[in-house]
Amino acid sequence: MTSFDTSPQLGFWRALLALAVVFVMLTTSGWTALRHHRSTSALQSALADWEHGRLHGLPLPDPHSSPARLARFFASLTAQERRGLARHYPLAVGNMNGAPVALRYRANRAALAEAVGTESARMHDPRLTPDGKRQAGRRMHRFQSLLRSGRQILAFDPAGSGRAAEVFGDLGTARRISVVVPGVDTNLLTFERTARRYTAPVGMGQALYAAEHASRPSVRTAVIAWADYTAPAGLGIDSATAMRAEEGAVRLDALLRALPGRAPVALFCHSYGSVLCGVAAHRLPDRVTDIAVAASPGMRAGKASGLGTSARVWAMRDATDWVRDVPYLEFGGLGHGEDPVSAAFGARVLSARDARGHAGYFEPGTDSLRNLADIGSGAYRSVECAREDGACRTGLPGRSAAGRA
């Protein structure tokens, strides 16, 4: 799942808040240290290989350099040299903010092909349990799906539960760019779905891209389904704290600073993804003009003005969404603060009629998706507010104050 879409019980969240002291004890004990004793991943190995690599006798740049510096490095190379680096270091180049996006697509295709081979071998490894072999088979089929012709994989990391990002449209020519940031239980196996398609990042991105085109056909847009952070697994301690959001905020900022061109960017943050966007808000580049949150448990701020961003802040929640019942407060690091759709928070509150519960905000035909698409395409004056007074459209750019009608 890409969000909190199990049926929650209010008592569960209140119990988490009551465990604040226990959590603090855990994080200051050996539990924290044990969490960081992990084996080297394939991506870490790939980056280490890159760090020891050379081109024409000269060392390659630090892969952790700023996107701008890495972009200058790749721009200085010939097309043949760039292709050679993608061939020799596919996983490193495919995840390198600053590398040309087309080169990242090429590199990630090579990395995915290698990952298919790895999982195929694991399926027949006698040392694995039957369940382990089945898991390898599921991963192999997911990687094969990501390898289908025409897919543009901007990031891919097979380690652990995995991370990925996919682009719809042309980032290089887009006049507006949208980034979908999903919530809990997002990993490589839940990156896309056949059933309940629009609850997964790929379906969300596809639906938003199509709806943006319907909103303003003359405006070239691109959408990134961005699941390139380690999301919390289920409704546990991680989902009630900002730890995963803080880690993800660094990754989101790096992605945004590496995007080509100067097109304005809108963030669409669902469920725990809105926590991440709230944590990241103060550090994001100025080209981020809009942050829209749906089904938010909070943005780690008491007011929209406290997020430290010049971007417009939008919020929506369907009346049937269970997240309305979580305690909107923060105590001892647990909980995510004020309700973003409350008057006290001060966001522009959008209509989310027919959003179909907590995970259905990107369903085609819903007010929620149309509103998100209007923001993504820049059709601000077409958004429908949650209140009839149209307050969410106050001070917006555009020629007309009329809604869709």
Secondary structure as GFF3:
##gff-version 3
##sequence-region A 1 405
A	DSSP	alpha_helix	10	18	.	.	.	ID=ss1
A	DSSP	alpha_helix	20	27	.	.	.	ID=ss2
A	DSSP	alpha_helix	30	35	.	.	.	ID=ss3
A	DSSP	alpha_helix	42	51	.	.	.	ID=ss4
A	DSSP	beta_strand	54	55	.	.	.	ID=ss5
A	DSSP	beta_strand	58	59	.	.	.	ID=ss6
A	DSSP	alpha_helix	67	75	.	.	.	ID=ss7
A	DSSP	alpha_helix	79	88	.	.	.	ID=ss8
A	DSSP	alpha_helix	90	94	.	.	.	ID=ss9
A	DSSP	alpha_helix	101	123	.	.	.	ID=ss10
A	DSSP	alpha_helix	130	146	.	.	.	ID=ss11
A	DSSP	beta_strand	152	157	.	.	.	ID=ss12
A	DSSP	beta_strand	163	168	.	.	.	ID=ss13
A	DSSP	beta_strand	176	181	.	.	.	ID=ss14
A	DSSP	three_ten_helix	188	190	.	.	.	ID=ss15
A	DSSP	three_ten_helix	197	199	.	.	.	ID=ss16
A	DSSP	alpha_helix	201	215	.	.	.	ID=ss17
A	DSSP	beta_strand	221	227	.	.	.	ID=ss18
A	DSSP	alpha_helix	237	240	.	.	.	ID=ss19
A	DSSP	alpha_helix	243	258	.	.	.	ID=ss20
A	DSSP	beta_strand	265	270	.	.	.	ID=ss21
A	DSSP	alpha_helix	272	280	.	.	.	ID=ss22
A	DSSP	three_ten_helix	281	283	.	.	.	ID=ss23
A	DSSP	beta_strand	288	294	.	.	.	ID=ss24
A	DSSP	three_ten_helix	304	307	.	.	.	ID=ss25
A	DSSP	beta_strand	312	316	.	.	.	ID=ss26
A	DSSP	three_ten_helix	322	325	.	.	.	ID=ss27
A	DSSP	beta_strand	348	349	.	.	.	ID=ss28
A	DSSP	alpha_helix	367	377	.	.	.	ID=ss29
A	DSSP	three_ten_helix	380	382	.	.	.	ID=ss30
A	DSSP	three_ten_helix	391	393	.	.	.	ID=ss31
###
